[in-house]
């Protein structure tokens, strides 16, 4: 049996903590302006959309990948904490950001540990049932999608280069879900406030591409939070859960 050093044991303990319980966070994500999260367009037949959005391979419905949401929230939070234009390496993110979003363990040549499991678990967002039923009845250019024509203009020749971008139409709604691992009860409030700040930043920014041109504005509402624990099923009262809902709904700003 391999023998590990005290420092290696300490690092392993810091990387993974006891699971005290889980918070299941849900909401509605409303698309305020057309959303484009790009899919692969390496092959585009004549007449096809130049830039399609990502779809579920089985249902062909648009989805918002959990990786897109996680990356956007983390980047917005780090940008808001960084002085200057250049963002730090992921390994140099603040402890608060690292414990929410995780940090990869360095390789054999990368020095000692540093990895940290994420407390937030993201899901791919799918259309709500009601939104799907409404959108499938509309006469749209693609299946549950709209086509936005745009031109890029050559400043020297003034030649136009038209292109077609597929977007999820404004008004679509997705089922939003996050699961949060409770590892230290005394850090839950701080973690939820930071998450709330990230959600507020997201609603003042955009998801997907072409946000500077008005794409991807979203809003979140109808938050609910449920609690599950094997070791301490009564540790969080409904009053505490309601407080968490209020923090997330207000963007992490407590009175």
SULUR-V694825 format. One record per pair of residues at least 12 apart in sequence whose C-alpha atoms are under 10 Angstrom apart, sorted by sequence separation. I is the first residue (numbers start at 1). J is the second residue. D is the distance in Angstrom with one decimal. If there is no record, write none. Layout:
i:I j:J d:D
i:I j:J d:D
//
This chain:
i:39 j:51 d:7.2
i:40 j:52 d:7.6
i:41 j:53 d:9.4
i:75 j:87 d:8.7
i:78 j:90 d:9.2
i:81 j:93 d:9.3
i:82 j:94 d:10.0
i:90 j:102 d:9.4
i:91 j:103 d:6.4
i:103 j:115 d:5.0
i:104 j:116 d:6.5
i:105 j:117 d:9.2
i:132 j:144 d:8.0
i:150 j:162 d:5.6
i:151 j:163 d:6.2
i:180 j:192 d:9.2
i:205 j:217 d:6.8
i:206 j:218 d:6.6
i:226 j:238 d:8.7
i:38 j:51 d:6.5
i:39 j:52 d:5.7
i:40 j:53 d:8.4
i:81 j:94 d:8.6
i:90 j:103 d:7.2
i:91 j:104 d:7.8
i:102 j:115 d:7.4
i:103 j:116 d:4.9
i:104 j:117 d:8.0
i:149 j:162 d:6.9
i:150 j:163 d:5.5
i:151 j:164 d:8.9
i:203 j:216 d:9.7
i:204 j:217 d:7.8
i:205 j:218 d:8.3
i:206 j:219 d:9.6
i:225 j:238 d:9.4
i:37 j:51 d:9.3
i:38 j:52 d:5.9
i:39 j:53 d:5.0
i:40 j:54 d:7.9
i:90 j:104 d:8.8
i:91 j:105 d:9.2
i:102 j:116 d:5.1
i:103 j:117 d:6.6
i:104 j:118 d:9.5
i:149 j:163 d:5.8
i:150 j:164 d:6.5
i:203 j:217 d:6.9
i:204 j:218 d:8.3
i:227 j:241 d:7.8
i:36 j:51 d:8.7
i:37 j:52 d:8.2
i:38 j:53 d:4.4
i:39 j:54 d:4.4
i:75 j:90 d:9.6
i:78 j:93 d:7.0
i:91 j:106 d:9.1
i:101 j:116 d:8.7
i:102 j:117 d:4.9
i:103 j:118 d:7.2
i:148 j:163 d:8.3
i:149 j:164 d:4.8
i:150 j:165 d:7.6
i:202 j:217 d:8.5
i:203 j:218 d:5.7
i:204 j:219 d:8.7
i:225 j:240 d:9.9
i:226 j:241 d:7.1
i:36 j:52 d:7.9
i:37 j:53 d:5.2
i:38 j:54 d:5.6
i:39 j:55 d:7.7
i:74 j:90 d:9.7
i:77 j:93 d:9.8
i:78 j:94 d:8.1
i:99 j:115 d:10.0
i:100 j:116 d:9.3
i:101 j:117 d:7.7
i:102 j:118 d:3.7
i:147 j:163 d:9.8
i:148 j:164 d:5.7
i:149 j:165 d:6.4
i:202 j:218 d:7.7
i:203 j:219 d:5.5
i:225 j:241 d:6.2
i:226 j:242 d:9.6
i:36 j:53 d:5.7
i:37 j:54 d:6.1
i:38 j:55 d:9.3
i:77 j:94 d:10.0
i:98 j:115 d:9.1
i:99 j:116 d:6.7
i:100 j:117 d:8.4
i:101 j:118 d:4.6
i:102 j:119 d:7.1
i:147 j:164 d:6.2
i:148 j:165 d:5.1
i:149 j:166 d:8.9
i:202 j:219 d:8.3
i:203 j:220 d:7.5
i:224 j:241 d:8.5
i:225 j:242 d:7.7
i:35 j:53 d:8.5
i:36 j:54 d:8.2
i:37 j:55 d:9.4
i:98 j:116 d:7.0
i:99 j:117 d:7.0
i:100 j:118 d:5.3
i:101 j:119 d:6.5
i:102 j:120 d:8.2
i:146 j:164 d:9.8
i:147 j:165 d:5.7
i:148 j:166 d:6.2
i:202 j:220 d:9.5
i:224 j:242 d:8.3
i:225 j:243 d:9.7
i:74 j:93 d:9.5
i:78 j:97 d:7.7
i:98 j:117 d:8.4
i:99 j:118 d:5.7
i:100 j:119 d:4.9
i:101 j:120 d:6.1
i:102 j:121 d:9.9
i:146 j:165 d:8.3
i:147 j:166 d:4.7
i:148 j:167 d:7.0
i:200 j:219 d:9.0
i:223 j:242 d:9.7
i:225 j:244 d:7.4
i:226 j:245 d:9.8
i:77 j:97 d:7.8
i:98 j:118 d:7.2
i:99 j:119 d:6.1
i:100 j:120 d:5.5
i:101 j:121 d:8.3
i:145 j:165 d:9.9
i:146 j:166 d:5.6
i:147 j:167 d:6.3
i:199 j:219 d:9.1
i:200 j:220 d:9.1
i:224 j:244 d:9.0
i:225 j:245 d:6.3
i:95 j:116 d:9.8
i:97 j:118 d:9.3
i:98 j:119 d:8.9
i:99 j:120 d:8.5
i:100 j:121 d:9.0
i:101 j:122 d:9.6
i:145 j:166 d:6.3
i:146 j:167 d:5.3
i:147 j:168 d:9.0
i:199 j:220 d:8.2
i:223 j:244 d:9.5
i:224 j:245 d:6.2
i:75 j:97 d:9.9
i:92 j:114 d:9.9
i:144 j:166 d:9.9
i:145 j:167 d:5.6
i:146 j:168 d:6.4
i:147 j:169 d:9.1
i:223 j:245 d:6.1
i:224 j:246 d:9.5
i:74 j:97 d:7.2
i:91 j:114 d:7.5
i:144 j:167 d:9.0
i:145 j:168 d:5.1
i:146 j:169 d:6.0
i:222 j:245 d:9.1
i:223 j:246 d:8.4
i:225 j:248 d:9.7
i:74 j:98 d:9.2
i:91 j:115 d:8.5
i:142 j:166 d:8.0
i:144 j:168 d:7.0
i:145 j:169 d:6.1
i:146 j:170 d:9.5
i:224 j:248 d:9.5
i:37 j:62 d:9.2
i:91 j:116 d:9.9
i:141 j:166 d:8.9
i:142 j:167 d:9.4
i:143 j:168 d:9.8
i:144 j:169 d:7.7
i:145 j:170 d:9.9
i:223 j:248 d:7.6
i:224 j:249 d:9.5
i:36 j:62 d:9.6
i:37 j:63 d:8.7
i:74 j:100 d:8.9
i:142 j:168 d:9.9
i:223 j:249 d:6.6
i:35 j:62 d:9.9
i:37 j:64 d:7.3
i:74 j:101 d:7.1
i:221 j:248 d:9.5
i:222 j:249 d:8.1
i:36 j:64 d:9.4
i:37 j:65 d:8.6
i:73 j:101 d:9.3
i:144 j:172 d:9.4
i:220 j:248 d:9.6
i:221 j:249 d:6.9
i:35 j:64 d:9.4
i:140 j:169 d:9.0
i:220 j:249 d:7.8
i:221 j:250 d:9.9
i:71 j:101 d:9.0
i:37 j:68 d:8.3
i:70 j:101 d:7.6
i:135 j:168 d:9.9
i:135 j:169 d:8.6
i:135 j:171 d:9.1
i:134 j:171 d:9.9
i:135 j:172 d:7.6
i:134 j:172 d:8.8
i:131 j:171 d:8.2
i:132 j:172 d:7.9
i:131 j:172 d:5.8
i:132 j:173 d:8.4
i:130 j:172 d:9.4
i:131 j:173 d:5.8
i:132 j:174 d:9.3
i:130 j:173 d:8.4
i:131 j:174 d:7.8
i:128 j:172 d:8.4
i:129 j:173 d:9.0
i:130 j:174 d:9.7
i:131 j:175 d:9.9
i:176 j:220 d:8.5
i:127 j:172 d:7.3
i:128 j:173 d:5.9
i:129 j:174 d:8.8
i:170 j:215 d:9.5
i:173 j:218 d:9.4
i:176 j:221 d:9.7
i:182 j:227 d:9.8
i:127 j:173 d:5.8
i:128 j:174 d:5.1
i:129 j:175 d:8.9
i:170 j:216 d:8.9
i:172 j:218 d:10.0
i:173 j:219 d:9.6
i:174 j:220 d:9.7
i:176 j:222 d:10.0
i:177 j:223 d:9.6
i:179 j:225 d:9.5
i:182 j:228 d:9.8
i:126 j:173 d:8.4
i:127 j:174 d:4.2
i:128 j:175 d:5.5
i:168 j:215 d:9.9
i:169 j:216 d:10.0
i:170 j:217 d:9.0
i:171 j:218 d:9.7
i:173 j:220 d:9.6
i:176 j:223 d:9.1
i:177 j:224 d:9.7
i:178 j:225 d:9.6
i:179 j:226 d:9.7
i:180 j:227 d:9.7
i:182 j:229 d:9.1
i:125 j:173 d:9.6
i:126 j:174 d:5.3
i:127 j:175 d:6.2
i:128 j:176 d:9.2
i:167 j:215 d:8.6
i:168 j:216 d:9.0
i:170 j:218 d:9.2
i:177 j:225 d:9.9
i:179 j:227 d:9.8
i:196 j:244 d:9.2
i:200 j:248 d:8.4
i:203 j:251 d:9.2
i:125 j:174 d:5.9
i:126 j:175 d:5.8
i:127 j:176 d:9.3
i:167 j:216 d:9.0
i:196 j:245 d:9.5
i:199 j:248 d:7.5
i:200 j:249 d:8.5
i:202 j:251 d:9.7
i:70 j:120 d:8.9
i:124 j:174 d:9.7
i:125 j:175 d:5.8
i:126 j:176 d:7.9
i:185 j:235 d:9.1
i:196 j:246 d:9.4
i:197 j:247 d:9.0
i:198 j:248 d:9.3
i:199 j:249 d:8.6
i:200 j:250 d:7.6
i:201 j:251 d:8.0
i:70 j:121 d:9.0
i:124 j:175 d:9.1
i:125 j:176 d:5.8
i:126 j:177 d:9.9
i:185 j:236 d:9.6
i:189 j:240 d:9.7
i:193 j:244 d:8.4
i:196 j:247 d:6.3
i:197 j:248 d:7.9
i:199 j:250 d:9.1
i:200 j:251 d:4.5
i:70 j:122 d:6.9
i:123 j:175 d:9.6
i:124 j:176 d:8.3
i:125 j:177 d:7.4
i:192 j:244 d:6.8
i:195 j:247 d:9.1
i:196 j:248 d:4.4
i:197 j:249 d:9.9
i:199 j:251 d:6.0
i:200 j:252 d:7.5
i:69 j:122 d:7.9
i:70 j:123 d:9.3
i:123 j:176 d:7.9
i:124 j:177 d:8.3
i:125 j:178 d:10.0
i:192 j:245 d:9.2
i:194 j:247 d:9.6
i:195 j:248 d:7.2
i:196 j:249 d:7.3
i:197 j:250 d:8.6
i:198 j:251 d:7.4
i:199 j:252 d:8.2
i:200 j:253 d:9.3
i:68 j:122 d:9.7
i:69 j:123 d:8.9
i:122 j:176 d:9.2
i:123 j:177 d:6.2
i:124 j:178 d:9.7
i:189 j:243 d:9.3
i:193 j:247 d:6.3
i:194 j:248 d:9.1
i:196 j:250 d:7.2
i:197 j:251 d:4.9
i:198 j:252 d:8.1
i:66 j:121 d:8.8
i:67 j:122 d:7.4
i:69 j:124 d:8.6
i:122 j:177 d:7.0
i:123 j:178 d:6.5
i:189 j:244 d:7.6
i:192 j:247 d:7.1
i:193 j:248 d:7.1
i:196 j:251 d:4.2
i:197 j:252 d:4.8
i:66 j:122 d:5.3
i:67 j:123 d:8.2
i:68 j:124 d:8.9
i:69 j:125 d:9.1
i:121 j:177 d:8.9
i:122 j:178 d:5.2
i:123 j:179 d:8.6
i:188 j:244 d:9.1
i:192 j:248 d:7.0
i:195 j:251 d:7.9
i:196 j:252 d:3.9
i:197 j:253 d:7.3
i:65 j:122 d:8.9
i:66 j:123 d:4.8
i:67 j:124 d:7.8
i:121 j:178 d:5.8
i:122 j:179 d:6.8
i:193 j:250 d:9.5
i:194 j:251 d:8.6
i:195 j:252 d:6.9
i:196 j:253 d:7.5
i:65 j:123 d:7.3
i:66 j:124 d:4.3
i:120 j:178 d:6.7
i:121 j:179 d:5.0
i:122 j:180 d:9.0
i:189 j:247 d:9.0
i:193 j:251 d:7.6
i:194 j:252 d:6.3
i:196 j:254 d:9.9
i:64 j:123 d:8.9
i:65 j:124 d:4.5
i:66 j:125 d:6.7
i:120 j:179 d:5.8
i:121 j:180 d:6.3
i:192 j:251 d:9.5
i:193 j:252 d:4.2
i:194 j:253 d:9.3
i:64 j:124 d:5.7
i:65 j:125 d:6.3
i:119 j:179 d:8.1
i:120 j:180 d:4.7
i:121 j:181 d:8.0
i:192 j:252 d:7.0
i:193 j:253 d:7.0
i:63 j:124 d:6.7
i:64 j:125 d:4.9
i:65 j:126 d:8.8
i:119 j:180 d:5.4
i:120 j:181 d:6.5
i:191 j:252 d:9.5
i:193 j:254 d:8.0
i:63 j:125 d:5.6
i:64 j:126 d:6.7
i:118 j:180 d:8.8
i:119 j:181 d:4.9
i:120 j:182 d:9.5
i:190 j:252 d:9.2
i:62 j:125 d:8.9
i:63 j:126 d:5.0
i:64 j:127 d:8.9
i:118 j:181 d:8.3
i:119 j:182 d:7.3
i:189 j:252 d:9.6
i:62 j:126 d:7.1
i:63 j:127 d:7.0
i:117 j:181 d:9.9
i:119 j:183 d:8.0
i:61 j:126 d:7.8
i:62 j:127 d:7.3
i:61 j:127 d:7.5
i:56 j:124 d:9.6
i:56 j:126 d:8.5
i:62 j:132 d:9.9
i:55 j:126 d:9.6
i:61 j:132 d:8.4
i:120 j:191 d:9.8
i:119 j:191 d:9.2
i:61 j:136 d:9.9
i:120 j:195 d:9.4
i:100 j:180 d:8.4
i:62 j:143 d:9.0
i:100 j:181 d:9.1
i:61 j:143 d:7.6
i:62 j:144 d:7.4
i:60 j:143 d:7.8
i:61 j:144 d:6.8
i:62 j:145 d:8.0
i:15 j:99 d:9.2
i:60 j:144 d:8.8
i:61 j:145 d:8.9
i:99 j:183 d:9.9
i:15 j:102 d:9.4
i:15 j:103 d:9.2
i:15 j:105 d:9.1
i:52 j:142 d:9.7
i:96 j:187 d:9.5
i:100 j:191 d:7.1
i:53 j:145 d:8.5
i:99 j:191 d:8.6
i:100 j:192 d:9.5
i:49 j:142 d:9.3
i:52 j:145 d:9.2
i:52 j:146 d:10.0
i:96 j:190 d:8.5
i:97 j:191 d:8.8
i:100 j:194 d:8.8
i:52 j:147 d:9.1
i:96 j:191 d:7.3
i:100 j:195 d:8.2
i:29 j:125 d:8.8
i:51 j:147 d:9.6
i:22 j:119 d:9.4
i:23 j:120 d:9.5
i:24 j:121 d:9.7
i:28 j:125 d:9.9
i:29 j:126 d:9.9
i:30 j:127 d:9.9
i:50 j:147 d:9.9
i:51 j:148 d:10.0
i:97 j:194 d:8.2
i:15 j:113 d:8.5
i:22 j:120 d:9.8
i:29 j:127 d:9.3
i:49 j:147 d:7.9
i:96 j:194 d:8.0
i:97 j:195 d:9.3
i:14 j:113 d:9.7
i:15 j:114 d:7.5
i:16 j:115 d:9.2
i:17 j:116 d:9.7
i:28 j:127 d:9.7
i:29 j:128 d:9.4
i:49 j:148 d:9.7
i:50 j:149 d:10.0
i:14 j:114 d:8.9
i:15 j:115 d:6.0
i:16 j:116 d:6.8
i:17 j:117 d:8.9
i:19 j:119 d:9.8
i:28 j:128 d:8.3
i:49 j:149 d:9.9
i:11 j:112 d:8.6
i:12 j:113 d:8.1
i:14 j:115 d:8.9
i:15 j:116 d:4.5
i:16 j:117 d:6.4
i:30 j:131 d:9.9
i:11 j:113 d:6.5
i:12 j:114 d:9.3
i:14 j:116 d:7.5
i:15 j:117 d:6.2
i:16 j:118 d:9.3
i:11 j:114 d:7.6
i:12 j:115 d:8.8
i:13 j:116 d:9.9
i:14 j:117 d:9.5
i:15 j:118 d:9.5
i:16 j:119 d:10.0
i:8 j:112 d:8.4
i:11 j:115 d:8.7
i:12 j:116 d:9.1
i:7 j:112 d:9.4
i:8 j:113 d:8.0
i:11 j:116 d:9.5
i:62 j:167 d:9.1
i:63 j:168 d:9.2
i:7 j:113 d:9.7
i:62 j:168 d:7.0
i:61 j:168 d:9.7
i:36 j:145 d:9.8
i:35 j:145 d:9.6
i:64 j:174 d:8.3
i:66 j:176 d:9.7
i:34 j:145 d:9.3
i:35 j:146 d:9.8
i:63 j:174 d:8.2
i:64 j:175 d:9.9
i:66 j:177 d:9.4
i:34 j:146 d:8.3
i:50 j:162 d:9.7
i:51 j:163 d:8.1
i:52 j:164 d:8.5
i:53 j:165 d:8.1
i:54 j:166 d:9.5
i:62 j:174 d:9.6
i:64 j:176 d:9.5
i:66 j:178 d:9.3
i:34 j:147 d:9.7
i:50 j:163 d:6.2
i:51 j:164 d:6.4
i:52 j:165 d:6.3
i:53 j:166 d:5.8
i:54 j:167 d:9.7
i:34 j:148 d:8.8
i:49 j:163 d:8.0
i:50 j:164 d:5.2
i:51 j:165 d:4.9
i:52 j:166 d:4.9
i:53 j:167 d:6.5
i:54 j:168 d:9.8
i:49 j:164 d:5.5
i:50 j:165 d:6.2
i:51 j:166 d:6.1
i:52 j:167 d:7.6
i:53 j:168 d:7.8
i:48 j:164 d:8.5
i:49 j:165 d:6.5
i:50 j:166 d:8.1
i:51 j:167 d:9.1
i:52 j:168 d:10.0
i:47 j:164 d:9.7
i:49 j:166 d:6.8
i:77 j:194 d:8.3
i:80 j:197 d:9.9
i:77 j:195 d:8.9
i:80 j:198 d:9.5
i:77 j:197 d:7.7
i:78 j:198 d:9.6
i:74 j:195 d:9.4
i:76 j:197 d:9.4
i:77 j:198 d:5.8
i:80 j:201 d:9.0
i:73 j:195 d:8.3
i:76 j:198 d:6.7
i:77 j:199 d:9.4
i:75 j:198 d:9.1
i:76 j:199 d:9.4
i:73 j:197 d:9.2
i:74 j:198 d:7.5
i:76 j:200 d:9.9
i:77 j:201 d:7.8
i:73 j:198 d:5.5
i:76 j:201 d:6.7
i:77 j:202 d:9.4
i:72 j:198 d:8.9
i:73 j:199 d:7.0
i:76 j:202 d:7.4
i:38 j:165 d:9.0
i:39 j:166 d:10.0
i:72 j:199 d:9.8
i:73 j:200 d:9.6
i:38 j:166 d:8.5
i:73 j:201 d:7.8
i:36 j:165 d:7.7
i:37 j:166 d:9.0
i:38 j:167 d:9.1
i:72 j:201 d:9.6
i:73 j:202 d:6.6
i:76 j:205 d:8.7
i:35 j:165 d:10.0
i:36 j:166 d:6.6
i:37 j:167 d:8.0
i:69 j:199 d:10.0
i:72 j:202 d:7.6
i:35 j:166 d:8.4
i:36 j:167 d:4.8
i:37 j:168 d:8.9
i:34 j:166 d:8.9
i:35 j:167 d:5.1
i:36 j:168 d:6.5
i:34 j:167 d:5.4
i:35 j:168 d:5.0
i:36 j:169 d:9.4
i:69 j:202 d:9.1
i:72 j:205 d:9.5
i:33 j:167 d:9.2
i:34 j:168 d:5.4
i:35 j:169 d:6.8
i:72 j:206 d:8.6
i:73 j:207 d:9.6
i:33 j:168 d:8.5
i:34 j:169 d:4.9
i:35 j:170 d:7.4
i:72 j:207 d:7.2
i:33 j:169 d:7.1
i:34 j:170 d:4.9
i:72 j:208 d:8.7
i:31 j:168 d:8.0
i:32 j:169 d:8.6
i:33 j:170 d:4.6
i:34 j:171 d:8.5
i:35 j:172 d:9.4
i:31 j:169 d:7.4
i:32 j:170 d:5.1
i:33 j:171 d:7.6
i:34 j:172 d:9.0
i:69 j:207 d:7.5
i:31 j:170 d:5.1
i:32 j:171 d:6.0
i:33 j:172 d:9.3
i:68 j:207 d:7.8
i:69 j:208 d:8.9
i:30 j:170 d:8.1
i:31 j:171 d:5.3
i:32 j:172 d:8.1
i:68 j:208 d:7.5
i:30 j:171 d:6.4
i:31 j:172 d:5.4
i:32 j:173 d:9.3
i:29 j:171 d:9.9
i:30 j:172 d:6.1
i:31 j:173 d:6.1
i:29 j:172 d:8.5
i:30 j:173 d:4.5
i:31 j:174 d:8.1
i:64 j:207 d:9.0
i:29 j:173 d:5.5
i:30 j:174 d:6.6
i:64 j:208 d:8.8
i:28 j:173 d:6.6
i:29 j:174 d:5.1
i:30 j:175 d:9.1
i:28 j:174 d:5.9
i:29 j:175 d:6.4
i:30 j:176 d:9.6
i:27 j:174 d:8.6
i:28 j:175 d:5.3
i:29 j:176 d:6.0
i:27 j:175 d:6.5
i:28 j:176 d:5.5
i:29 j:177 d:9.6
i:26 j:175 d:7.4
i:27 j:176 d:5.0
i:28 j:177 d:8.7
i:26 j:176 d:5.5
i:27 j:177 d:6.6
i:25 j:176 d:8.1
i:26 j:177 d:4.5
i:27 j:178 d:9.1
i:25 j:177 d:5.6
i:26 j:178 d:6.5
i:24 j:177 d:7.3
i:25 j:178 d:5.1
i:26 j:179 d:8.7
i:24 j:178 d:6.2
i:25 j:179 d:6.0
i:23 j:178 d:8.2
i:24 j:179 d:4.7
i:25 j:180 d:7.7
i:53 j:208 d:9.6
i:23 j:179 d:5.6
i:24 j:180 d:6.6
i:22 j:179 d:6.7
i:23 j:180 d:5.0
i:24 j:181 d:9.1
i:22 j:180 d:5.6
i:23 j:181 d:6.6
i:21 j:180 d:8.5
i:22 j:181 d:4.7
i:23 j:182 d:7.3
i:21 j:181 d:6.2
i:22 j:182 d:5.5
i:20 j:181 d:7.6
i:21 j:182 d:5.0
i:22 j:183 d:8.9
i:19 j:181 d:6.6
i:20 j:182 d:5.3
i:21 j:183 d:7.4
i:18 j:181 d:9.5
i:19 j:182 d:6.1
i:20 j:183 d:5.4
i:21 j:184 d:9.6
i:17 j:181 d:9.8
i:18 j:182 d:8.5
i:19 j:183 d:5.1
i:20 j:184 d:7.4
i:21 j:185 d:9.3
i:17 j:182 d:9.2
i:18 j:183 d:5.7
i:19 j:184 d:8.5
i:20 j:185 d:7.9
i:23 j:188 d:9.9
i:17 j:183 d:5.9
i:18 j:184 d:8.2
i:16 j:183 d:8.8
i:17 j:184 d:8.2
i:37 j:207 d:7.7
i:38 j:208 d:7.5
i:32 j:203 d:9.9
i:35 j:206 d:8.8
i:36 j:207 d:8.0
i:37 j:208 d:4.6
i:38 j:209 d:7.5
i:35 j:207 d:7.2
i:36 j:208 d:5.5
i:37 j:209 d:6.1
i:33 j:206 d:9.5
i:35 j:208 d:6.6
i:36 j:209 d:5.8
i:37 j:210 d:9.4
i:29 j:203 d:9.9
i:32 j:206 d:9.9
i:34 j:208 d:10.0
i:35 j:209 d:7.8
i:36 j:210 d:7.7
i:35 j:210 d:8.9
i:36 j:211 d:9.1
i:31 j:207 d:9.6
i:35 j:211 d:8.8
i:34 j:211 d:9.8
i:33 j:211 d:9.7
i:37 j:215 d:10.0
i:35 j:214 d:9.2
i:36 j:215 d:7.1
i:37 j:216 d:8.6
i:34 j:214 d:8.1
i:35 j:215 d:5.6
i:36 j:216 d:6.7
i:33 j:214 d:7.0
i:34 j:215 d:5.4
i:35 j:216 d:4.3
i:32 j:214 d:9.8
i:33 j:215 d:5.6
i:34 j:216 d:5.8
i:35 j:217 d:7.4
i:32 j:215 d:8.8
i:33 j:216 d:5.6
i:34 j:217 d:7.6
i:35 j:218 d:8.6
i:31 j:215 d:9.6
i:32 j:216 d:7.3
i:33 j:217 d:5.3
i:34 j:218 d:9.3
i:31 j:216 d:7.0
i:32 j:217 d:5.2
i:33 j:218 d:7.2
i:31 j:217 d:6.3
i:32 j:218 d:5.2
i:30 j:217 d:8.7
i:31 j:218 d:4.8
i:32 j:219 d:6.9
i:30 j:218 d:5.5
i:31 j:219 d:6.8
i:29 j:218 d:6.7
i:30 j:219 d:5.2
i:31 j:220 d:9.1
i:29 j:219 d:5.8
i:30 j:220 d:6.2
i:28 j:219 d:8.2
i:29 j:220 d:4.7
i:30 j:221 d:8.0
i:28 j:220 d:5.6
i:29 j:221 d:6.8
i:27 j:220 d:6.5
i:28 j:221 d:5.4
i:29 j:222 d:9.0
i:26 j:220 d:9.9
i:27 j:221 d:5.8
i:28 j:222 d:6.0
i:29 j:223 d:9.9
i:26 j:221 d:9.3
i:27 j:222 d:5.2
i:28 j:223 d:7.3
i:26 j:222 d:7.9
i:27 j:223 d:4.3
i:28 j:224 d:9.7
i:26 j:223 d:5.6
i:27 j:224 d:6.4
i:25 j:223 d:7.2
i:26 j:224 d:5.3
i:27 j:225 d:8.9
i:25 j:224 d:5.9
i:26 j:225 d:6.4
i:24 j:224 d:8.1
i:25 j:225 d:4.6
i:26 j:226 d:8.7
i:23 j:224 d:10.0
i:24 j:225 d:5.5
i:25 j:226 d:6.8
i:23 j:225 d:6.4
i:24 j:226 d:5.2
i:25 j:227 d:9.0
i:23 j:226 d:5.7
i:24 j:227 d:6.4
i:22 j:226 d:8.3
i:23 j:227 d:4.8
i:24 j:228 d:8.1
i:22 j:227 d:5.8
i:23 j:228 d:6.6
i:21 j:227 d:7.3
i:22 j:228 d:5.3
i:23 j:229 d:9.0
i:21 j:228 d:5.6
i:22 j:229 d:6.4
i:20 j:228 d:9.1
i:21 j:229 d:4.2
i:22 j:230 d:9.6
i:20 j:229 d:6.4
i:21 j:230 d:7.0
i:19 j:229 d:8.7
i:20 j:230 d:7.8
i:21 j:231 d:7.6
i:19 j:230 d:9.4
i:20 j:231 d:6.7
i:21 j:232 d:7.5
i:19 j:231 d:9.0
i:20 j:232 d:7.2
i:21 j:233 d:8.1
i:20 j:233 d:9.5
i:23 j:236 d:9.9
i:21 j:235 d:9.1
i:20 j:235 d:9.5
i:21 j:236 d:9.7
i:23 j:241 d:9.0
i:27 j:245 d:9.9
i:25 j:244 d:9.6
i:26 j:245 d:9.7
i:25 j:245 d:8.6
i:23 j:244 d:10.0
i:27 j:248 d:10.0
i:27 j:249 d:9.4
i:25 j:248 d:9.4
//
